[in-house]
């Protein structure tokens, strides 16, 4: 039990909250980086190796395209179906192999990326599927290579939706990072559990909720603004709804 | 300039049955010509135009454009060849994330042109299509006609020798359609561009085409110069171009369709006919068009009375160089 009337209570709360916020932001930024670097190509591959897609026949082989598509689809589904708390523990050997330890804020970035990559890949897939096939045809008629079409047509045209998907992904990462206390990664979720739950301090819980809520609101606002600016269209609501309908992953 | 030879393309329908979209299609378009492929939706014209730049690869047959047999090229060579073949689309297919200039520059980026050169060329080509002042506008800020002008500018940016037009005016209102067609015609003349367009609208063919092919169920039924086809007996194109309505009831009298083209359109053929053979000629229908600067038309006449006189009258008309088709009656 914590003494809420102690003179050090509020300064300590703010101190703990600040440290937790920084740890959360560190986890989010780190895992977001890997999520985009790995998830974006996966999403592109998911769409383009489908039947009738740009890379339907990589190196002239439909079997290869179909295999790549099925494997990525399987991995993405697997990644999305395992509850994060279990995934995080199951990934401990993998994390240790990768960075030499499994405890701490840095180490939590590994399981957070692993859970966010499939989610983001699906978001990218949905966004890319919204791109009109006629634009791909136009690119081909201009003599563009598949790589040029992906880089100059497909991704730029889907960027507005991808930004919204990124914001949804960040929200999920924040959500999952609350469980990262299990591997001693700290963060705002850890503050809420250690102070709020284990030491019965409701001000800590409320403070964490307020900070998280503000964080997500600011993020969503920025993402919507950026997405609208990228869309260059009069009504950009259609795409955002598709992303929202996709919903969040199981936690 | 554009030659398709025995092109066959078969699809598999969702229920597993094969559908022959193109059935032994052969086509020839001369340099500098504007050639229209006319057909209803589902006739195979969309597939046809896509096989010409190999967006759809034909099952068999060859496509040769500008002396290059496209069907024999490697993927890399094909991409290079496509840069010499512009294409415009019914729904414009402009990138919403790029300005008008950005869309034009896409064609030049793909071709590997340097930035300064791209800018100069995009200014030039946007001026040519009359959109010089809207270079920085996004497609969402442009009207349908303006969007298609951007589409044309993009298709022509890399200076192709051939322009393929896939129902370029079908999504536009009649006035805008006319202005886009005039633009295509003007550019074709100015740049010596060969144009192949597909359309379901006879008006498009009438307005700008020199040559035409009629396509139905994946087969070319007729093709040739527009004026030649009109004066060919039994031409379906002529029937579509000059609709005369249904035949009247009963079968007592002789009914003739007379096609006028060139000089014969100016002569008073019908009044001469009435006077010389003393016939009470009734006009059942008539249709006149301007094709390639010349007047052409069809008239459906009903001749009463004995068939013997009709035989003489018909022979007389044919002697004047008119195309006469006997639609009904015992004269032949």
Interface residues (C-beta under 8 A of the other chain):
Chain A: X132 X134 X135 X137 X138 X139 X140 X141 X142 X143 X144 X145 X148 X152 X153 X156 X157 X159 X160 X230 X231 X232 X233 X234
Chain B: X53 X55 X79 X80 X81 X82 X83 X85 X86 X87 X89 X91 X93 X94 X95 X96 X97 X98 X106 X107 X109 X110 X111 X138 X139 X140 X154 X155 X158 X164
